[in-house]
Amino acid sequence: MFIGHDACSFAAKRVTPRVSLGLLIAAANLLDLLWPVFVLLGIEHVRVQRGPTPFLNLDLYDYPWSHSLLMSIVWGALFALGYWLITRNGRGAAMLGALVVSHWLIDFVVHVPDLPLWPGGPKVGLGLWNHTAATAIIESLMFIGGIALYLQKHRARFAFWSLIVFLTGVYITSIVAPPPPSERAVAWSALALWLLPFWAWRAEVRE
């Protein structure tokens, strides 16, 4: 799932308004932020292969350090602890940690059984990606709902709406685009995700 993770960030901003939207976006996408770095370093591995749906053009056969359930909990705890040490905002820290782990839980619904429970452990996934239309509808509804919750408490300016348009465009492109040319091309392009937290931080209207 892609924009579904961002939907969780927008909804979380309504509950924890003191936390930067940029940090909320970073937390919800943290596992995907780590993944291309680990791939480029040779710690994790992926194969390009055409799958039964546009969502399955990659064989994610080895990514236990970024995408196992155990490590998502570890990364979430570290993210939350770092935020708490700097701000002493316990509620915000708990939300950030929960968003990190929510990434794995949402992925569990959509992925085929390729998500490890722990490094070297069994792999799980309910496989919603095998149903392209259902995936797109559910994720789009999550995205719209997250934006609606955000707008109930926060004003939006042009930079915010440009972020929404960008995320929507990337999502549509990911569905209709052909398989990527190589594994390293996938990882390098995925590094662009690191722009999202900074974009979200700049897009936020300070109340």
Backbone hydrogen bonds, N-H to C=O, Kabsch-Sander energy under -0.5 kcal/mol:
donor,donor_aa,acceptor,acceptor_aa,energy
5,H,2,F,-1.5
6,D,2,F,-0.8
7,A,3,I,-2.1
8,C,4,G,-1.4
9,S,5,H,-1.3
10,F,6,D,-2.3
11,A,7,A,-2.3
12,A,8,C,-2.3
13,K,9,S,-1.6
14,R,10,F,-0.8
14,R,11,A,-0.8
15,V,11,A,-0.8
15,V,12,A,-0.6
16,T,12,A,-2.7
19,V,16,T,-1.6
24,L,20,S,-2.0
25,I,21,L,-2.6
26,A,22,G,-2.3
27,A,23,L,-2.5
28,A,24,L,-2.2
29,N,25,I,-1.6
30,L,27,A,-1.1
32,D,29,N,-0.5
33,L,29,N,-1.8
34,L,30,L,-2.3
35,W,31,L,-1.8
37,V,33,L,-0.6
38,F,34,L,-2.3
39,V,35,W,-2.3
40,L,36,P,-2.5
41,L,37,V,-1.7
42,G,38,F,-0.5
42,G,39,V,-1.1
43,I,38,F,-2.3
44,E,38,F,-1.3
45,H,62,D,-2.6
47,R,59,D,-1.8
49,Q,47,R,-0.5
49,Q,57,N,-1.8
56,L,53,T,-2.0
57,N,54,P,-0.5
59,D,47,R,-3.8
60,L,58,L,-0.9
61,Y,59,D,-1.9
62,D,45,H,-1.2
67,H,63,Y,-2.1
68,S,64,P,-0.9
69,L,116,P,-1.9
70,L,117,L,-2.3
72,S,68,S,-2.2
73,I,69,L,-1.8
74,V,70,L,-2.0
75,W,71,M,-3.3
76,G,72,S,-2.3
77,A,73,I,-2.5
78,L,74,V,-2.4
79,F,75,W,-2.6
80,A,76,G,-2.6
81,L,77,A,-2.6
82,G,78,L,-2.5
83,Y,79,F,-2.1
84,W,80,A,-2.6
85,L,81,L,-2.6
86,I,82,G,-1.3
87,T,83,Y,-2.6
88,R,84,W,-2.7
90,G,88,R,-1.0
93,A,89,N,-2.4
94,A,90,G,-2.4
95,M,91,R,-2.0
96,L,92,G,-2.4
97,G,93,A,-2.5
98,A,94,A,-2.3
99,L,95,M,-2.3
100,V,96,L,-1.9
101,V,97,G,-1.8
102,S,98,A,-2.3
103,H,99,L,-1.2
103,H,100,V,-0.6
104,W,100,V,-0.7
104,W,101,V,-0.5
105,L,101,V,-1.8
106,I,102,S,-2.7
107,D,103,H,-2.3
108,F,104,W,-2.4
109,V,105,L,-0.9
109,V,106,I,-0.6
110,V,106,I,-1.4
111,H,107,D,-3.3
114,D,112,V,-2.5
114,D,124,V,-0.9
115,L,124,V,-2.1
117,L,122,P,-2.2
121,G,118,W,-3.3
124,V,115,L,-2.7
126,L,108,F,-3.2
127,G,111,H,-3.0
128,L,109,V,-1.8
129,W,110,V,-2.6
130,N,127,G,-2.0
131,H,128,L,-2.5
132,T,130,N,-0.5
135,T,131,H,-2.4
136,A,132,T,-2.5
137,I,133,A,-2.5
138,I,134,A,-2.6
139,E,135,T,-2.6
140,S,136,A,-2.2
141,L,137,I,-2.4
142,M,138,I,-2.2
143,F,139,E,-2.4
144,I,140,S,-2.7
145,G,141,L,-2.6
146,G,142,M,-2.7
147,I,143,F,-2.2
148,A,144,I,-2.4
149,L,145,G,-2.3
150,Y,146,G,-2.1
151,L,147,I,-2.5
152,Q,148,A,-0.9
153,K,149,L,-0.6
153,K,150,Y,-1.3
154,H,150,Y,-1.6
157,R,203,A,-0.5
160,F,157,R,-0.6
161,W,157,R,-1.9
162,S,158,F,-2.6
163,L,159,A,-1.6
164,I,160,F,-2.0
165,V,161,W,-2.5
166,F,162,S,-2.3
167,L,163,L,-2.8
168,T,164,I,-2.4
169,G,165,V,-2.5
170,V,166,F,-2.7
171,Y,167,L,-2.2
172,I,168,T,-2.4
173,T,169,G,-2.5
174,S,170,V,-2.3
175,I,171,Y,-1.1
175,I,172,I,-0.6
176,V,172,I,-2.0
177,A,173,T,-2.6
186,V,182,S,-1.6
187,A,183,E,-2.1
188,W,184,R,-2.8
189,S,185,A,-2.3
190,A,186,V,-2.2
191,L,187,A,-1.0
191,L,188,W,-0.6
192,A,189,S,-1.6
193,L,190,A,-1.9
194,W,191,L,-2.0
195,L,192,A,-2.0
196,L,193,L,-1.4
198,F,194,W,-0.6
199,W,195,L,-2.6
200,A,196,L,-3.0
201,W,197,P,-2.1
202,R,198,F,-2.2
203,A,199,W,-2.1
204,E,200,A,-1.0
205,V,155,R,-0.6
206,R,204,E,-0.6
207,E,205,V,-0.5
